[in-house]
Amino acid sequence: MQRINWMIQLFLKEPLWFKLLICLTLLASIVFSSSYFSNSPFYQGISKLAAAIFFCAYGFKFRMNRLISILFFAVAAICIFLAILALFLG
């Protein structure tokens, strides 16, 4: 519980543009990956691109911890690859 409170406090100290970016990309990723949009590969691709932006933002934020940053960038690369597959081959 203490770690969750620390993460919340860390998030609240961020600038407004970062909070908006994180919240909007997380919301877009959740909404466009829902079952309502599951029939369209375009929306699935948009969802994965939003997730990639989310993970890249946190990858840049955690640059001081190289391992965590590399993990976030690796997940973002996977999301971009899946988005390309969904957008162009779906």
PyMOL commands that set and color helices and strands:
alter all, ss='L'
color gray80, all
select helices_A, chain A and resi 2-12+16-32+35-37+41-61+66-88
alter helices_A, ss='H'
color red, helices_A
deselect
rebuild
show_as cartoon
